[in-house]
Amino acid sequence: MPHLSREQFLSRLKNIRLLALDVDGVLTDDSLYFGPDGFEMKRFNISDGFYMVLCMRAGLELAIVSGRYSPATDSRMKDLGVKHILQGKKKKVEQVAPLLAELGIDFPDVAFVGNEILDIGLARKVGLSIAVADAAEQLIDVVDYVTDKEGGKGAVREVIEAYFEATDRNPLDLMP
């Protein structure tokens, strides 16, 4: 499937009402750190988090959609003020559907950023599907757009910067 050009991508971003993000491999570099007692740590990109805060300030709904539950993800997303943290279900379409019903948003109004074959179902359902640069080839084959940056290395910021460009918003106007 041919991917959208940057201009086409920006055009499609204009109508997005919710940005859904996978975690492992999108907001992180796909690594997990475990201590001897099972304590889990993840490495999140600070710039991605900062831009997530700015996009919420701009009025874009933001949802975290992860197939696995992680206390580290919970902690980081709460720190950022993310209201919609959906974790622990492998079938992501079923995970997201109740939130969309609650918010009055339809799947065509959703952009989703993923990295793995587990993300293919939701990528096929949303209005704008995005894979990070180092995503699984099977996902890259079905998405609308692929970021230049890898997961955990600024890919989410790249998408949000494009959203600001598409909607003619200046991130500096969203600063506290």
N, C-alpha and C positions, 0 to 999 in steps of 0.2 A: 504494500500500500504506500503510495507516495505521501510524503509528509508535507504539511503546510509550509509555505514560505513565511518569512518573518512578518511581512505585511498582512498575509492572511491570518496568521496567528494573532496579531494585534487586533485585527478586525473582529475575530471571534471572542477575544478576551473582553471586549466592550460590554457584552451582554451577560457576563458571568455574575451570578448572585452569591455563589458559594464556592470556595476553594477547599477541596478535600486533599489531605496529604497523608500518604503512608509515612511510617516512621523509619524503621530499619532499612537502610540503604537509600533513603530520601533525605530525612533530617539528620541521619547519622551516616558514617562511612561504612555501614554494614558490619561493624564490629561490636562485640559484646565483651565486657570484662567481668569475670566472676572471681570473687574471693573464695577462700577455702570454706567459708560458712554459707556459700551460695549467694552472698551479697552481689547484686548486679550493678554495674555502672555502664553508662553510654557516653559517647563523645558527641555533643551537639554543636553545630556551627552557630556562633554568636550572631553573625550577620544575618543568617536565616531567621533566627529568633527575633532580632530587632525589626526586620522587615515584616514579619508576621504581626507584630504589635502595630506597626504603621498601617498595615492593610486593614486590621480590625478598626483602627481609628478612622480610616477612610470609609467605613461602613460595609466592607465586604465580610460576609460570614465566613468563618474558618472552622474546619472540622478536621480532627485527627482520626484516621481510620487505620487501625492496625490489627492484624490477624492474631497477634499475641499480646497478652496482658503484661505490662511492665510497670512496676512501681517507679522506676526511673523516668519513664515517659510521663506518667501521671504527675510527678513532681515538677518536671521541666515545663509541661504545658500549663499547669496551675500557676507557676511562677510567671509565665508570659501572659496569663489572663485568658487563655483559650477556654471557651465555655463548652465546646462540643468535643469531648474526648471519648471516642468509640474504640474500644479495645476488646480483644479476646474472641473474635468470631472470624473464621476463615472465609465465610461467604460474605464478602464486603457489600454486595448489592443489598442483601437482607439487613445488613448492619446499618446502612445509610438510609434506607427507605423510611423508617419511622421518623428520623430527624427531618427529612425533607417534608414529610406530611405535617409535622409540627410547625415548621417554618413557612409552609406554603410555597415551597420551591419545587420545581420539577427537574428531573434528571437532565434535560437539555440545557438547563441554566447552571449546571455544575461543571467545574473544571477539576480534574483529578490528576495528581502527580504520583506515579508509582515507579517501581524498579524491578519487580519480580513476576514470575508467571502467576502467582497468586492474585495479582492485580488485574489480570486480563479481563475477568468478568465485569468488574466495575469500569474499567477503561472502555469497554465496548458499550456500556450503558449511558455514560455521561455525554454531555454536549461537547466537551473538549477534553481529550485525553492526552496526557503528557508523560513521557518517560525521561528519567535522568540519563545523562550521557553513558553511564556505565551499567545501564539496565540490562536485563536478560534479553537476548535477541528476539525471543518469542513475543515479548511485550513490545519491543521496538517495532516489530513487524505490524502491529495492529493499532498503534497510537497515531494521533494527529500530528504530534510535534515532539521533538527530542531536544532537550536542553544542551547547551554547550558545556555546562559544568556537570561534574559528577555529584552523586548523592553525598551529603555531608560536607560538601566543599563549595557551597554557594548556589546550588541548583534552585533551591526554593527562593532565595533572594532574586535570582535571575528571572524567575516567573513573575514574582511580585513587582519587580521593576518594570517588566513588560506590561503588567496590568496598569501600573501608574501611567506609563506612556500611552497606552491605549485609551485610557479614560481622561487623559490630559490633567493628571494630578501631579503635584510637586510634593515629593516626600518631605521636603523642608517645611511645608505648610502644616504637616501633621506632627511636628515636634512639640513636646510639652512646653 
